[in-house]
Amino acid sequence: MKRNILLDTGVLVTFINKREKLHLWTNEQWKKIEPPLYSQPEFLPAIERYNGVAFRVVRKFLQEQTTDYLDIFILSAKFGLIPAYQLIPNYDQKMDRVRSQELKPLVNVKFNEL
């Protein structure tokens, strides 16, 4: 039976670092896992998917403040303007001048709907 395994980075550190207390146990457990291994969920909220400095600052703010009054949106190179908690897959697409011009009319429509 195939199953997906989600690994926290702590497990990977324990697996790699021989000085870790649970290194031997982790290696034994690792041998029991059948491929493929996944290091992150297939879909994450957009606010969690992106990891730039600005996103880290926003996430920290959201953890520390009451934010019921905020509607946060993210401009994604792949998906355009999306709610911060919309689930999105991992992807590799940079925001460049051409892409920003392609998205501009769609983003303007979304802004007008808000």
Biopython code that builds the backbone (N, CA, C, O; Angstrom):
import numpy as np
from Bio.PDB.StructureBuilder import StructureBuilder

atoms = [
    (1, "MET", "N", (0.829, -1.172, 0.000)),
    (1, "MET", "CA", (0.000, 0.000, 0.000)),
    (1, "MET", "C", (0.883, 1.248, 0.000)),
    (1, "MET", "O", (1.709, 1.434, 0.893)),
    (2, "LYS", "N", (0.700, 2.094, -1.002)),
    (2, "LYS", "CA", (1.461, 3.336, -1.089)),
    (2, "LYS", "C", (0.865, 4.358, -0.142)),
    (2, "LYS", "O", (-0.355, 4.448, -0.002)),
    (3, "ARG", "N", (1.717, 5.122, 0.501)),
    (3, "ARG", "CA", (1.256, 6.205, 1.352)),
    (3, "ARG", "C", (2.254, 7.343, 1.271)),
    (3, "ARG", "O", (3.444, 7.131, 1.035)),
    (4, "ASN", "N", (1.759, 8.535, 1.467)),
    (4, "ASN", "CA", (2.619, 9.708, 1.464)),
    (4, "ASN", "C", (3.183, 9.922, 2.854)),
    (4, "ASN", "O", (2.478, 9.767, 3.851)),
    (5, "ILE", "N", (4.449, 10.278, 2.917)),
    (5, "ILE", "CA", (5.112, 10.551, 4.182)),
    (5, "ILE", "C", (5.516, 12.014, 4.182)),
    (5, "ILE", "O", (6.175, 12.480, 3.252)),
    (6, "LEU", "N", (5.126, 12.732, 5.211)),
    (6, "LEU", "CA", (5.506, 14.127, 5.369)),
    (6, "LEU", "C", (6.610, 14.188, 6.411)),
    (6, "LEU", "O", (6.426, 13.740, 7.542)),
    (7, "LEU", "N", (7.755, 14.743, 6.033)),
    (7, "LEU", "CA", (8.882, 14.828, 6.949)),
    (7, "LEU", "C", (9.082, 16.256, 7.415)),
    (7, "LEU", "O", (9.149, 17.184, 6.609)),
    (8, "ASP", "N", (9.177, 16.415, 8.700)),
    (8, "ASP", "CA", (9.551, 17.691, 9.278)),
    (8, "ASP", "C", (11.062, 17.839, 9.124)),
    (8, "ASP", "O", (11.774, 16.836, 9.077)),
    (9, "THR", "N", (11.554, 19.056, 9.045)),
    (9, "THR", "CA", (12.995, 19.246, 8.874)),
    (9, "THR", "C", (13.784, 18.715, 10.059)),
    (9, "THR", "O", (14.949, 18.348, 9.904)),
    (10, "GLY", "N", (13.180, 18.666, 11.237)),
    (10, "GLY", "CA", (13.869, 18.116, 12.400)),
    (10, "GLY", "C", (14.290, 16.673, 12.190)),
    (10, "GLY", "O", (15.365, 16.264, 12.627)),
    (11, "VAL", "N", (13.450, 15.909, 11.527)),
    (11, "VAL", "CA", (13.775, 14.509, 11.220)),
    (11, "VAL", "C", (14.981, 14.446, 10.290)),
    (11, "VAL", "O", (15.862, 13.605, 10.465)),
    (12, "LEU", "N", (15.020, 15.325, 9.315)),
    (12, "LEU", "CA", (16.142, 15.337, 8.376)),
    (12, "LEU", "C", (17.445, 15.709, 9.078)),
    (12, "LEU", "O", (18.491, 15.126, 8.795)),
    (13, "VAL", "N", (17.385, 16.669, 9.984)),
    (13, "VAL", "CA", (18.577, 17.066, 10.738)),
    (13, "VAL", "C", (19.063, 15.900, 11.583)),
    (13, "VAL", "O", (20.261, 15.621, 11.632)),
    (14, "THR", "N", (18.140, 15.220, 12.248)),
    (14, "THR", "CA", (18.504, 14.068, 13.076)),
    (14, "THR", "C", (19.096, 12.953, 12.224)),
    (14, "THR", "O", (20.031, 12.275, 12.651)),
    (15, "PHE", "N", (18.565, 12.761, 11.043)),
    (15, "PHE", "CA", (19.066, 11.728, 10.138)),
    (15, "PHE", "C", (20.493, 12.040, 9.689)),
    (15, "PHE", "O", (21.335, 11.145, 9.624)),
    (16, "ILE", "N", (20.759, 13.288, 9.384)),
    (16, "ILE", "CA", (22.059, 13.687, 8.836)),
    (16, "ILE", "C", (23.126, 13.818, 9.918)),
    (16, "ILE", "O", (24.272, 13.424, 9.700)),
    (17, "ASN", "N", (22.775, 14.357, 11.065)),
    (17, "ASN", "CA", (23.743, 14.665, 12.115)),
    (17, "ASN", "C", (23.951, 13.467, 13.039)),
    (17, "ASN", "O", (23.065, 13.111, 13.815)),
    (18, "LYS", "N", (25.128, 12.849, 12.950)),
    (18, "LYS", "CA", (25.420, 11.656, 13.750)),
    (18, "LYS", "C", (25.513, 11.951, 15.245)),
    (18, "LYS", "O", (25.417, 11.032, 16.059)),
    (19, "ARG", "N", (25.695, 13.200, 15.613)),
    (19, "ARG", "CA", (25.783, 13.557, 17.031)),
    (19, "ARG", "C", (24.413, 13.705, 17.687)),
    (19, "ARG", "O", (24.317, 13.788, 18.911)),
    (20, "GLU", "N", (23.360, 13.738, 16.885)),
    (20, "GLU", "CA", (22.003, 13.850, 17.438)),
    (20, "GLU", "C", (21.666, 12.603, 18.246)),
    (20, "GLU", "O", (22.005, 11.485, 17.859)),
    (21, "LYS", "N", (20.994, 12.812, 19.372)),
    (21, "LYS", "CA", (20.652, 11.709, 20.280)),
    (21, "LYS", "C", (19.821, 10.626, 19.583)),
    (21, "LYS", "O", (19.999, 9.440, 19.861)),
    (22, "LEU", "N", (18.931, 11.014, 18.696)),
    (22, "LEU", "CA", (18.036, 10.054, 18.042)),
    (22, "LEU", "C", (18.512, 9.642, 16.644)),
    (22, "LEU", "O", (17.727, 9.127, 15.848)),
    (23, "HIS", "N", (19.778, 9.864, 16.351)),
    (23, "HIS", "CA", (20.298, 9.567, 15.011)),
    (23, "HIS", "C", (20.106, 8.095, 14.623)),
    (23, "HIS", "O", (19.599, 7.808, 13.539)),
    (24, "LEU", "N", (20.497, 7.177, 15.478)),
    (24, "LEU", "CA", (20.383, 5.749, 15.145)),
    (24, "LEU", "C", (18.925, 5.337, 14.971)),
    (24, "LEU", "O", (18.588, 4.616, 14.033)),
    (25, "TRP", "N", (18.061, 5.798, 15.877)),
    (25, "TRP", "CA", (16.635, 5.479, 15.773)),
    (25, "TRP", "C", (16.063, 6.035, 14.473)),
    (25, "TRP", "O", (15.310, 5.351, 13.780)),
    (26, "THR", "N", (16.419, 7.272, 14.145)),
    (26, "THR", "CA", (15.920, 7.893, 12.914)),
    (26, "THR", "C", (16.366, 7.102, 11.697)),
    (26, "THR", "O", (15.580, 6.898, 10.771)),
    (27, "ASN", "N", (17.609, 6.654, 11.684)),
    (27, "ASN", "CA", (18.096, 5.851, 10.555)),
    (27, "ASN", "C", (17.315, 4.558, 10.405)),
    (27, "ASN", "O", (17.023, 4.135, 9.286)),
    (28, "GLU", "N", (16.976, 3.930, 11.515)),
    (28, "GLU", "CA", (16.175, 2.704, 11.453)),
    (28, "GLU", "C", (14.781, 2.992, 10.900)),
    (28, "GLU", "O", (14.268, 2.233, 10.078)),
    (29, "GLN", "N", (14.175, 4.076, 11.346)),
    (29, "GLN", "CA", (12.845, 4.446, 10.846)),
    (29, "GLN", "C", (12.901, 4.799, 9.365)),
    (29, "GLN", "O", (11.998, 4.461, 8.599)),
    (30, "TRP", "N", (13.956, 5.472, 8.977)),
    (30, "TRP", "CA", (14.125, 5.897, 7.582)),
    (30, "TRP", "C", (14.120, 4.693, 6.645)),
    (30, "TRP", "O", (13.559, 4.749, 5.551)),
    (31, "LYS", "N", (14.744, 3.615, 7.079)),
    (31, "LYS", "CA", (14.817, 2.410, 6.249)),
    (31, "LYS", "C", (13.440, 1.800, 5.998)),
    (31, "LYS", "O", (13.252, 1.081, 5.016)),
    (32, "LYS", "N", (12.483, 2.077, 6.869)),
    (32, "LYS", "CA", (11.139, 1.511, 6.743)),
    (32, "LYS", "C", (10.240, 2.300, 5.787)),
    (32, "LYS", "O", (9.175, 1.817, 5.400)),
    (33, "ILE", "N", (10.655, 3.490, 5.411)),
    (33, "ILE", "CA", (9.832, 4.351, 4.561)),
    (33, "ILE", "C", (10.095, 4.034, 3.096)),
    (33, "ILE", "O", (11.240, 4.022, 2.645)),
    (34, "GLU", "N", (9.019, 3.778, 2.362)),
    (34, "GLU", "CA", (9.144, 3.527, 0.928)),
    (34, "GLU", "C", (9.055, 4.845, 0.162)),
    (34, "GLU", "O", (8.296, 5.738, 0.539)),
    (35, "PRO", "N", (9.830, 4.963, -0.913)),
    (35, "PRO", "CA", (9.720, 6.172, -1.737)),
    (35, "PRO", "C", (8.331, 6.261, -2.345)),
    (35, "PRO", "O", (7.675, 5.224, -2.436)),
    (36, "PRO", "N", (7.841, 7.391, -2.761)),
    (36, "PRO", "CA", (8.557, 8.673, -2.719)),
    (36, "PRO", "C", (8.406, 9.349, -1.364)),
    (36, "PRO", "O", (7.415, 9.145, -0.662)),
    (37, "LEU", "N", (9.392, 10.151, -1.009)),
    (37, "LEU", "CA", (9.344, 10.947, 0.210)),
    (37, "LEU", "C", (8.977, 12.378, -0.162)),
    (37, "LEU", "O", (9.437, 12.900, -1.177)),
    (38, "TYR", "N", (8.173, 12.989, 0.640)),
    (38, "TYR", "CA", (7.775, 14.378, 0.405)),
    (38, "TYR", "C", (8.274, 15.229, 1.559)),
    (38, "TYR", "O", (8.066, 14.882, 2.722)),
    (39, "SER", "N", (8.929, 16.334, 1.252)),
    (39, "SER", "CA", (9.452, 17.193, 2.306)),
    (39, "SER", "C", (8.478, 18.304, 2.678)),
    (39, "SER", "O", (8.693, 19.005, 3.667)),
    (40, "GLN", "N", (7.421, 18.474, 1.908)),
    (40, "GLN", "CA", (6.404, 19.468, 2.243)),
    (40, "GLN", "C", (5.079, 19.051, 1.636)),
    (40, "GLN", "O", (5.038, 18.259, 0.694)),
    (41, "PRO", "N", (4.008, 19.583, 2.176)),
    (41, "PRO", "CA", (2.706, 19.240, 1.614)),
    (41, "PRO", "C", (2.594, 19.710, 0.170)),
    (41, "PRO", "O", (3.238, 20.679, -0.231)),
    (42, "GLU", "N", (1.779, 19.022, -0.593)),
    (42, "GLU", "CA", (1.592, 19.401, -1.989)),
    (42, "GLU", "C", (0.976, 20.790, -2.098)),
    (42, "GLU", "O", (1.363, 21.570, -2.969)),
    (43, "PHE", "N", (0.028, 21.106, -1.231)),
    (43, "PHE", "CA", (-0.621, 22.418, -1.236)),
    (43, "PHE", "C", (-0.439, 23.082, 0.125)),
    (43, "PHE", "O", (-0.575, 22.442, 1.167)),
    (44, "LEU", "N", (-0.131, 24.364, 0.097)),
    (44, "LEU", "CA", (-0.013, 25.174, 1.310)),
    (44, "LEU", "C", (-0.762, 26.480, 1.104)),
    (44, "LEU", "O", (-0.958, 26.902, -0.036)),
    (45, "PRO", "N", (-1.188, 27.136, 2.195)),
    (45, "PRO", "CA", (-1.724, 28.483, 2.039)),
    (45, "PRO", "C", (-0.638, 29.380, 1.436)),
    (45, "PRO", "O", (0.538, 29.245, 1.774)),
    (46, "ALA", "N", (-1.024, 30.273, 0.566)),
    (46, "ALA", "CA", (-0.054, 31.142, -0.114)),
    (46, "ALA", "C", (0.854, 31.858, 0.880)),
    (46, "ALA", "O", (2.049, 32.004, 0.626)),
    (47, "ILE", "N", (0.313, 32.301, 1.992)),
    (47, "ILE", "CA", (1.101, 33.031, 2.991)),
    (47, "ILE", "C", (2.210, 32.159, 3.573)),
    (47, "ILE", "O", (3.219, 32.679, 4.051)),
    (48, "GLU", "N", (2.031, 30.838, 3.537)),
    (48, "GLU", "CA", (3.051, 29.907, 4.018)),
    (48, "GLU", "C", (3.972, 29.432, 2.893)),
    (48, "GLU", "O", (5.120, 29.069, 3.149)),
    (49, "ARG", "N", (3.494, 29.431, 1.686)),
    (49, "ARG", "CA", (4.264, 28.927, 0.541)),
    (49, "ARG", "C", (5.477, 29.801, 0.251)),
    (49, "ARG", "O", (6.564, 29.296, -0.033)),
    (50, "TYR", "N", (5.285, 31.108, 0.323)),
    (50, "TYR", "CA", (6.368, 32.036, -0.016)),
    (50, "TYR", "C", (7.212, 32.308, 1.215)),
    (50, "TYR", "O", (6.697, 32.371, 2.332)),
    (51, "ASN", "N", (8.538, 32.472, 1.000)),
    (51, "ASN", "CA", (9.421, 32.565, 2.156)),
    (51, "ASN", "C", (10.375, 33.750, 2.101)),
    (51, "ASN", "O", (11.434, 33.710, 2.727)),
    (52, "GLY", "N", (10.031, 34.787, 1.378)),
    (52, "GLY", "CA", (10.873, 35.980, 1.359)),
    (52, "GLY", "C", (10.777, 36.737, 2.676)),
    (52, "GLY", "O", (9.938, 36.433, 3.523)),
    (53, "VAL", "N", (11.645, 37.723, 2.833)),
    (53, "VAL", "CA", (11.686, 38.515, 4.061)),
    (53, "VAL", "C", (10.324, 39.139, 4.356)),
    (53, "VAL", "O", (9.850, 39.079, 5.491)),
    (54, "ALA", "N", (9.699, 39.730, 3.361)),
    (54, "ALA", "CA", (8.400, 40.382, 3.573)),
    (54, "ALA", "C", (7.363, 39.383, 4.086)),
    (54, "ALA", "O", (6.560, 39.716, 4.958)),
    (55, "PHE", "N", (7.376, 38.177, 3.556)),
    (55, "PHE", "CA", (6.402, 37.171, 3.995)),
    (55, "PHE", "C", (6.675, 36.730, 5.430)),
    (55, "PHE", "O", (5.742, 36.496, 6.198)),
    (56, "ARG", "N", (7.946, 36.616, 5.788)),
    (56, "ARG", "CA", (8.272, 36.252, 7.171)),
    (56, "ARG", "C", (7.815, 37.340, 8.141)),
    (56, "ARG", "O", (7.305, 37.042, 9.221)),
    (57, "VAL", "N", (8.001, 38.604, 7.751)),
    (57, "VAL", "CA", (7.555, 39.721, 8.599)),
    (57, "VAL", "C", (6.038, 39.694, 8.751)),
    (57, "VAL", "O", (5.524, 39.866, 9.856)),
    (58, "VAL", "N", (5.321, 39.482, 7.655)),
    (58, "VAL", "CA", (3.852, 39.435, 7.713)),
    (58, "VAL", "C", (3.390, 38.270, 8.585)),
    (58, "VAL", "O", (2.488, 38.439, 9.406)),
    (59, "ARG", "N", (3.991, 37.095, 8.419)),
    (59, "ARG", "CA", (3.593, 35.937, 9.243)),
    (59, "ARG", "C", (3.820, 36.212, 10.728)),
    (59, "ARG", "O", (2.986, 35.867, 11.566)),
    (60, "LYS", "N", (4.951, 36.834, 11.044)),
    (60, "LYS", "CA", (5.231, 37.164, 12.448)),
    (60, "LYS", "C", (4.185, 38.144, 12.974)),
    (60, "LYS", "O", (3.676, 37.975, 14.082)),
    (61, "PHE", "N", (3.868, 39.155, 12.192)),
    (61, "PHE", "CA", (2.842, 40.123, 12.583)),
    (61, "PHE", "C", (1.510, 39.420, 12.831)),
    (61, "PHE", "O", (0.831, 39.700, 13.819)),
    (62, "LEU", "N", (1.138, 38.509, 11.935)),
    (62, "LEU", "CA", (-0.140, 37.804, 12.064)),
    (62, "LEU", "C", (-0.193, 36.940, 13.321)),
    (62, "LEU", "O", (-1.260, 36.752, 13.905)),
    (63, "GLN", "N", (0.951, 36.419, 13.731)),
    (63, "GLN", "CA", (1.000, 35.604, 14.948)),
    (63, "GLN", "C", (0.862, 36.455, 16.204)),
    (63, "GLN", "O", (0.326, 36.000, 17.215)),
    (64, "GLU", "N", (1.346, 37.691, 16.137)),
    (64, "GLU", "CA", (1.422, 38.525, 17.332)),
    (64, "GLU", "C", (0.253, 39.488, 17.504)),
    (64, "GLU", "O", (0.075, 40.031, 18.594)),
    (65, "GLN", "N", (-0.539, 39.714, 16.479)),
    (65, "GLN", "CA", (-1.586, 40.728, 16.524)),
    (65, "GLN", "C", (-2.959, 40.114, 16.264)),
    (65, "GLN", "O", (-3.078, 39.050, 15.657)),
    (66, "THR", "N", (-3.976, 40.799, 16.729)),
    (66, "THR", "CA", (-5.341, 40.454, 16.350)),
    (66, "THR", "C", (-5.548, 40.978, 14.940)),
    (66, "THR", "O", (-5.370, 42.169, 14.681)),
    (67, "THR", "N", (-5.919, 40.101, 14.040)),
    (67, "THR", "CA", (-5.985, 40.506, 12.627)),
    (67, "THR", "C", (-7.332, 40.192, 11.993)),
    (67, "THR", "O", (-7.424, 40.040, 10.775)),
    (68, "ASP", "N", (-8.363, 40.094, 12.797)),
    (68, "ASP", "CA", (-9.691, 39.793, 12.255)),
    (68, "ASP", "C", (-10.161, 40.854, 11.271)),
    (68, "ASP", "O", (-10.999, 40.585, 10.412)),
    (69, "TYR", "N", (-9.626, 42.044, 11.397)),
    (69, "TYR", "CA", (-10.048, 43.157, 10.549)),
    (69, "TYR", "C", (-9.259, 43.236, 9.239)),
    (69, "TYR", "O", (-9.531, 44.108, 8.413)),
    (70, "LEU", "N", (-8.297, 42.350, 9.037)),
    (70, "LEU", "CA", (-7.456, 42.398, 7.840)),
    (70, "LEU", "C", (-7.868, 41.363, 6.804)),
    (70, "LEU", "O", (-8.168, 40.218, 7.143)),
    (71, "ASP", "N", (-7.880, 41.767, 5.556)),
    (71, "ASP", "CA", (-7.980, 40.846, 4.427)),
    (71, "ASP", "C", (-6.666, 40.970, 3.669)),
    (71, "ASP", "O", (-6.390, 41.999, 3.054)),
    (72, "ILE", "N", (-5.871, 39.932, 3.716)),
    (72, "ILE", "CA", (-4.544, 39.981, 3.105)),
    (72, "ILE", "C", (-4.584, 39.254, 1.770)),
    (72, "ILE", "O", (-5.122, 38.152, 1.661)),
    (73, "PHE", "N", (-4.008, 39.885, 0.762)),
    (73, "PHE", "CA", (-3.906, 39.307, -0.571)),
    (73, "PHE", "C", (-2.448, 39.281, -0.989)),
    (73, "PHE", "O", (-1.643, 40.099, -0.544)),
    (74, "ILE", "N", (-2.126, 38.338, -1.845)),
    (74, "ILE", "CA", (-0.760, 38.161, -2.324)),
    (74, "ILE", "C", (-0.772, 38.212, -3.840)),
    (74, "ILE", "O", (-1.650, 37.645, -4.490)),
    (75, "LEU", "N", (0.211, 38.897, -4.388)),
    (75, "LEU", "CA", (0.369, 38.928, -5.841)),
    (75, "LEU", "C", (1.331, 37.812, -6.230)),
    (75, "LEU", "O", (2.529, 37.887, -5.959)),
    (76, "SER", "N", (0.797, 36.792, -6.859)),
    (76, "SER", "CA", (1.546, 35.602, -7.252)),
    (76, "SER", "C", (1.843, 35.650, -8.744)),
    (76, "SER", "O", (0.969, 35.978, -9.546)),
    (77, "ALA", "N", (3.069, 35.326, -9.113)),
    (77, "ALA", "CA", (3.429, 35.298, -10.536)),
    (77, "ALA", "C", (2.619, 34.248, -11.285)),
    (77, "ALA", "O", (2.332, 34.417, -12.470)),
    (78, "LYS", "N", (2.256, 33.187, -10.619)),
    (78, "LYS", "CA", (1.512, 32.116, -11.283)),
    (78, "LYS", "C", (0.003, 32.327, -11.239)),
    (78, "LYS", "O", (-0.685, 32.064, -12.225)),
    (79, "PHE", "N", (-0.520, 32.799, -10.104)),
    (79, "PHE", "CA", (-1.966, 32.834, -9.901)),
    (79, "PHE", "C", (-2.573, 34.231, -9.868)),
    (79, "PHE", "O", (-3.790, 34.368, -9.751)),
    (80, "GLY", "N", (-1.757, 35.254, -9.968)),
    (80, "GLY", "CA", (-2.280, 36.613, -9.900)),
    (80, "GLY", "C", (-2.555, 37.019, -8.461)),
    (80, "GLY", "O", (-1.870, 36.560, -7.547)),
    (81, "LEU", "N", (-3.541, 37.868, -8.250)),
    (81, "LEU", "CA", (-3.888, 38.357, -6.920)),
    (81, "LEU", "C", (-4.793, 37.335, -6.235)),
    (81, "LEU", "O", (-5.901, 37.060, -6.698)),
    (82, "ILE", "N", (-4.304, 36.775, -5.124)),
    (82, "ILE", "CA", (-5.035, 35.704, -4.439)),
    (82, "ILE", "C", (-5.106, 35.987, -2.938)),
    (82, "ILE", "O", (-4.247, 36.678, -2.392)),
    (83, "PRO", "N", (-6.133, 35.451, -2.275)),
    (83, "PRO", "CA", (-6.195, 35.579, -0.814)),
    (83, "PRO", "C", (-5.008, 34.864, -0.168)),
    (83, "PRO", "O", (-4.547, 33.835, -0.662)),
    (84, "ALA", "N", (-4.527, 35.415, 0.926)),
    (84, "ALA", "CA", (-3.338, 34.883, 1.596)),
    (84, "ALA", "C", (-3.483, 33.425, 2.006)),
    (84, "ALA", "O", (-2.491, 32.701, 2.080)),
    (85, "TYR", "N", (-4.713, 32.989, 2.274)),
    (85, "TYR", "CA", (-4.900, 31.619, 2.758)),
    (85, "TYR", "C", (-5.413, 30.665, 1.678)),
    (85, "TYR", "O", (-5.864, 29.560, 1.979)),
    (86, "GLN", "N", (-5.340, 31.097, 0.432)),
    (86, "GLN", "CA", (-5.699, 30.195, -0.671)),
    (86, "GLN", "C", (-4.631, 29.116, -0.781)),
    (86, "GLN", "O", (-3.437, 29.415, -0.763)),
    (87, "LEU", "N", (-5.055, 27.872, -0.894)),
    (87, "LEU", "CA", (-4.112, 26.765, -1.040)),
    (87, "LEU", "C", (-3.547, 26.770, -2.453)),
    (87, "LEU", "O", (-4.283, 26.842, -3.437)),
    (88, "ILE", "N", (-2.215, 26.690, -2.529)),
    (88, "ILE", "CA", (-1.554, 26.671, -3.835)),
    (88, "ILE", "C", (-0.458, 25.608, -3.828)),
    (88, "ILE", "O", (0.107, 25.307, -2.777)),
    (89, "PRO", "N", (-0.152, 25.037, -4.999)),
    (89, "PRO", "CA", (0.926, 24.058, -5.086)),
    (89, "PRO", "C", (2.276, 24.762, -5.156)),
    (89, "PRO", "O", (2.356, 25.971, -5.374)),
    (90, "ASN", "N", (3.316, 23.991, -4.971)),
    (90, "ASN", "CA", (4.657, 24.519, -5.180)),
    (90, "ASN", "C", (4.840, 24.758, -6.676)),
    (90, "ASN", "O", (4.384, 23.956, -7.490)),
    (91, "TYR", "N", (5.488, 25.830, -7.037)),
    (91, "TYR", "CA", (5.728, 26.128, -8.447)),
    (91, "TYR", "C", (6.976, 26.979, -8.565)),
    (91, "TYR", "O", (7.476, 27.511, -7.574)),
    (92, "ASP", "N", (7.471, 27.104, -9.780)),
    (92, "ASP", "CA", (8.669, 27.899, -10.025)),
    (92, "ASP", "C", (8.382, 28.862, -11.169)),
    (92, "ASP", "O", (8.570, 28.525, -12.339)),
    (93, "GLN", "N", (7.934, 30.038, -10.830)),
    (93, "GLN", "CA", (7.682, 31.075, -11.831)),
    (93, "GLN", "C", (7.997, 32.414, -11.190)),
    (93, "GLN", "O", (7.427, 32.772, -10.160)),
    (94, "LYS", "N", (8.899, 33.142, -11.799)),
    (94, "LYS", "CA", (9.309, 34.441, -11.277)),
    (94, "LYS", "C", (8.414, 35.539, -11.824)),
    (94, "LYS", "O", (7.881, 35.443, -12.929)),
    (95, "MET", "N", (8.265, 36.577, -11.025)),
    (95, "MET", "CA", (7.546, 37.762, -11.479)),
    (95, "MET", "C", (8.552, 38.630, -12.233)),
    (95, "MET", "O", (9.498, 39.157, -11.648)),
    (96, "ASP", "N", (8.336, 38.767, -13.516)),
    (96, "ASP", "CA", (9.186, 39.647, -14.313)),
    (96, "ASP", "C", (8.309, 40.699, -14.982)),
    (96, "ASP", "O", (7.093, 40.716, -14.790)),
    (97, "ARG", "N", (8.916, 41.560, -15.753)),
    (97, "ARG", "CA", (8.175, 42.660, -16.373)),
    (97, "ARG", "C", (7.063, 42.147, -17.291)),
    (97, "ARG", "O", (5.945, 42.661, -17.259)),
    (98, "VAL", "N", (7.367, 41.147, -18.097)),
    (98, "VAL", "CA", (6.370, 40.603, -19.031)),
    (98, "VAL", "C", (5.195, 40.014, -18.259)),
    (98, "VAL", "O", (4.036, 40.272, -18.584)),
    (99, "ARG", "N", (5.505, 39.216, -17.229)),
    (99, "ARG", "CA", (4.426, 38.586, -16.459)),
    (99, "ARG", "C", (3.592, 39.631, -15.722)),
    (99, "ARG", "O", (2.370, 39.506, -15.642)),
    (100, "SER", "N", (4.238, 40.651, -15.190)),
    (100, "SER", "CA", (3.477, 41.683, -14.481)),
    (100, "SER", "C", (2.526, 42.415, -15.427)),
    (100, "SER", "O", (1.428, 42.799, -15.027)),
    (101, "GLN", "N", (2.940, 42.607, -16.672)),
    (101, "GLN", "CA", (2.058, 43.249, -17.653)),
    (101, "GLN", "C", (0.896, 42.332, -18.036)),
    (101, "GLN", "O", (-0.218, 42.795, -18.282)),
    (102, "GLU", "N", (1.170, 41.028, -18.082)),
    (102, "GLU", "CA", (0.096, 40.070, -18.366)),
    (102, "GLU", "C", (-0.947, 40.068, -17.247)),
    (102, "GLU", "O", (-2.147, 39.979, -17.507)),
    (103, "LEU", "N", (-0.484, 40.166, -16.017)),
    (103, "LEU", "CA", (-1.379, 40.091, -14.860)),
    (103, "LEU", "C", (-2.112, 41.396, -14.572)),
    (103, "LEU", "O", (-3.158, 41.392, -13.922)),
    (104, "LYS", "N", (-1.575, 42.501, -15.046)),
    (104, "LYS", "CA", (-2.113, 43.819, -14.685)),
    (104, "LYS", "C", (-3.623, 43.948, -14.872)),
    (104, "LYS", "O", (-4.294, 44.390, -13.940)),
    (105, "PRO", "N", (-4.200, 43.585, -16.030)),
    (105, "PRO", "CA", (-5.654, 43.732, -16.172)),
    (105, "PRO", "C", (-6.440, 42.850, -15.200)),
    (105, "PRO", "O", (-7.467, 43.270, -14.668)),
    (106, "LEU", "N", (-5.959, 41.638, -14.973)),
    (106, "LEU", "CA", (-6.644, 40.728, -14.046)),
    (106, "LEU", "C", (-6.579, 41.243, -12.611)),
    (106, "LEU", "O", (-7.553, 41.157, -11.863)),
    (107, "VAL", "N", (-5.431, 41.774, -12.243)),
    (107, "VAL", "CA", (-5.261, 42.311, -10.892)),
    (107, "VAL", "C", (-6.150, 43.535, -10.702)),
    (107, "VAL", "O", (-6.757, 43.702, -9.644)),
    (108, "ASN", "N", (-6.229, 44.384, -11.710)),
    (108, "ASN", "CA", (-7.100, 45.565, -11.626)),
    (108, "ASN", "C", (-8.559, 45.164, -11.428)),
    (108, "ASN", "O", (-9.271, 45.785, -10.638)),
    (109, "VAL", "N", (-9.005, 44.140, -12.134)),
    (109, "VAL", "CA", (-10.383, 43.654, -11.975)),
    (109, "VAL", "C", (-10.599, 43.170, -10.546)),
    (109, "VAL", "O", (-11.611, 43.491, -9.923)),
    (110, "LYS", "N", (-9.641, 42.393, -10.026)),
    (110, "LYS", "CA", (-9.765, 41.875, -8.653)),
    (110, "LYS", "C", (-9.814, 43.012, -7.637)),
    (110, "LYS", "O", (-10.616, 42.983, -6.704)),
    (111, "PHE", "N", (-8.947, 44.019, -7.824)),
    (111, "PHE", "CA", (-8.951, 45.165, -6.911)),
    (111, "PHE", "C", (-10.306, 45.850, -6.913)),
    (111, "PHE", "O", (-10.811, 46.240, -5.860)),
    (112, "ASN", "N", (-10.883, 45.994, -8.065)),
    (112, "ASN", "CA", (-12.190, 46.647, -8.163)),
    (112, "ASN", "C", (-13.295, 45.830, -7.505)),
    (112, "ASN", "O", (-14.308, 46.384, -7.077)),
    (113, "GLU", "N", (-13.105, 44.518, -7.422)),
    (113, "GLU", "CA", (-14.096, 43.651, -6.783)),
    (113, "GLU", "C", (-14.005, 43.696, -5.256)),
    (113, "GLU", "O", (-14.958, 43.334, -4.567)),
    (114, "LEU", "N", (-12.877, 44.134, -4.736)),
    (114, "LEU", "CA", (-12.671, 44.140, -3.270)),
    (114, "LEU", "C", (-13.467, 45.237, -2.598)),
    (114, "LEU", "O", (-13.409, 45.382, -1.376)),
]
sb = StructureBuilder()
sb.init_structure("model")
sb.init_model(0)
sb.init_chain("A")
sb.init_seg("    ")
for serial, (resi, resn, name, xyz) in enumerate(atoms, 1):
    if name == "N":
        sb.init_residue(resn, " ", resi, " ")
    sb.init_atom(name, np.array(xyz, "f"), 0.0, 1.0, " ", f" {name:<3s}", serial, name[0])
structure = sb.get_structure()
